[in-house]
Amino acid sequence: MTKLVIVESKYKIPLALPKIGAAGKTGLWRLERPVVDTSKCTRCFQCEIYCPANVIRVDKEKGAMINYDYCKGCGICANVCPAKAITMVKEGE
Amino acid sequence: MVLKVLTGNYAVAEAVKLARVDVVAAYPITPQTSIVEKLAEYIESGELEAKMIRVESEHSALAAVFGAAIAGARAFTATSSQGLLYMHEWVHWVSRARIPVVMAIVTRAIGTPWNIWPDHADFLDQRDTGWIMSFAMDNQEVLDLTIQAFKISEDPRVYLPVMIGLEGFILGHTSMPVDVPDPDKVAEWLGPRRQPYVIDGSKPWALGSLAWPEETEEMFMDIQKAMEESKKVIVEVDEEYGRLFGRKYGGLIACHRCSDAKYHIVSMGAWSGDIIESIELLRNEGYPVGLIRIRYVRPFPDKEIYGIVSNSRAVIVFDRAISYGSMGPLYMDLVAGLTKYTRKLPYMRNIIAGIGGVNITYQDFYKLIKETIDSLEKGVEPPVFTWYHRRG
């Protein structure tokens, strides 16, 4: 292949670098909160895989952990959980 | 120096081979097809080390070229008419992403009615896309412009895609001897592929995500700035190429007997050769007329043309395309552009001709130019707008 050289230019280019929370703490939008019962969690990773906001991490010891700063409460994790370890609870309750 | 007898389309393919492109993606359309057929032959025989991506449409052809380009490849495609219109969305996308790409447009009338003959409608339809747009007069210039397109597009002062226009059949399928420069010398001059960013997995980034209105406008203002800056680069490249390979054209415009002319013709493309013939006949009869040939329609050479026509008695602009309900695109650009430099325009006539591939010869130009000058000398201004049509 032809040799490639990256030469930056003075021009503004429509590139964006990823950054956590670029649009603020979007968890504020949440109406319902997913709550994990870690005793039921089998560490199957389904919630982490399906979460559209990428805010769930499954820890071998602690089970599914949700970052509520950015979780918008869509409920997909509760829906896909085969162990029914996640329940949706109304915010403020 | 190696002279080869090449059609315009093969001259494009030869230049693309000399530029050592890494990726070609294309979809066949008349009259472009023989460019990518020839490139496929080069790849098959090993003369060109590149990937040919076969796609299901022109929309995908330019999308594939774009993808290859942002991944760091020198990439090329070619198309015509309906194919170009089909890829139009990507034409904008590539320039706004500021990624160097080169594309040849072998011009052909737009249907319907179905028509494969050349005019400039498809090419000039792209004039608001942010691409550098050059147009050749003969097959030698096709080769030279195509090689230069890579140099200009990959210049960090430009970072815009470049399209080269050539008329289908008149150039595309007609042969002439073309001087093909030494491959190593071309490779050395073009140097490595240059681009402002690359997607190679080393660092995550997003292209084309949501931007606020102000940020968006600033990016588009930079395209305008780069267009302005590219004028310098185009002239520089033309001069460098002239020093190294022996052909210099004059940058954004090429002039024929302009300096002592009192009447100026403005044109673009292959028929400029016929205009030169008619000018020679008229000169023999004492008519002080010269030709300004537009080689780059984007950026538009308004300042360059103003430098020549500021004292002109009259300017005739021949357009091979029309903006229905208005006038010829070259005429509109020129009149608008000249108002940046003067409040006193000369008499300026716009003649539309050759639409749908109607053959216009040097006799037609001879007649039209002579009639215009004779009339003006008698103090009668011919209509500013004329659509010249003839049969047979």
Interface residues (C-beta under 8 A of the other chain):
Chain A: M1 T2 K3 L4 V5 I6 V7 E8 S9 Y11 K12 I13 P14 L15 A16 L17 P18
Chain B: R20 V21 D22 E49 G72 A73 R74 R96 A97 R98 P156 R157 Y159 P192 R193 R194 Q195 P196 Y197 V198 K203 P204 W205 A206 L207 G208 S209 A211 E215 E218 M219 D222 I223 K225 A226
